[in-house]
Amino acid sequence: MKRPLQKSTTLDIAPLASAVCGLFEFLDDIQFWIKDADGRYLWVNRGFLLNYALERPQQVIGKTDYDLSPPHLADQYTLDDKRVLRGESISARVELVGRYDHSAAWSVTHKLPIRDARGKVCGTTGFTRRASEGTPQVDVHDSALGRVVALLRGDCAHNWTNAELARHCNLSIRAFERKFRASFRVSPHDYLRRMRVRLATHALVYSGAPLSQIAMEHGFSDQSHFTREFRREIKVTPGEYRRKFRA
């Protein structure tokens, strides 16, 4: 006896797309996004937000790369998007991707066109990740200050002095402090404090480490100090942030 043919199941694309996008929330080292045909962001994952030191998707939705990155980087992203909007796919493109700390890392990017029900390209989607763990970061504005930013990020728990940082720029302490403040609008000390908090957000979202351990690994004297500085910068406690954004 022949089995009756089973009816095919039609999936509603909206919840399916939402489910697929949701998977990217669990990938801490990948930035994933969806853009419309005008290059405006429609959806980004938590890894994307952390890269730009943002808390909510609403801070990105509706914006373009020119709102988030230096013009020379945004120009390259836009040129690639135009290719994708013509129906091309971009695979394994090695490019510089900027970060909240004014540095950029060599990354591998993939992009695909999004088509509507009639097959017309109506947007783009893609993801990027660092080329490798050992890939050096470079500064997107100034090479000397870029070395300093890389030092701070590479060992944020160290109690860096302005004298140490100035030596890496081959500048006097006073000249270094002026140059740093002119570029970043804050002192090196305040920049390091903010960077420690921003790096800690990643650990809160993507690790199960105790708050006391995260505090010590990111240069805070104890959990109380960590909580105080975190609330000052992010406006909530580390515990509240973890509960809200934990993948």
Buried (B, 14 or more C-beta within 10 A) or exposed (E): EEEEEEEEEEEEEEEEBEEEBEEBBEBBEBBBBBBBBEBBBBBBBBBBBBBBBBBEBEBBEEEBBBEBBBEEBBEBBBEBBEBBBEEBEBEEBEBBBBBBBBBBBBBBBBBBBBEEEEEEBBBBBBBBBBBEEEEEBBBBBBEBBBBBBBBBBEEBEEEBEBEBBBEBBEBEBEEBBEBBBEBBEEEBEEBBBBBBBBBBBBBBBBBEEEBEEBBBBBBBEEBEEBBEBBBEBBEBBBEBBBEEBEE
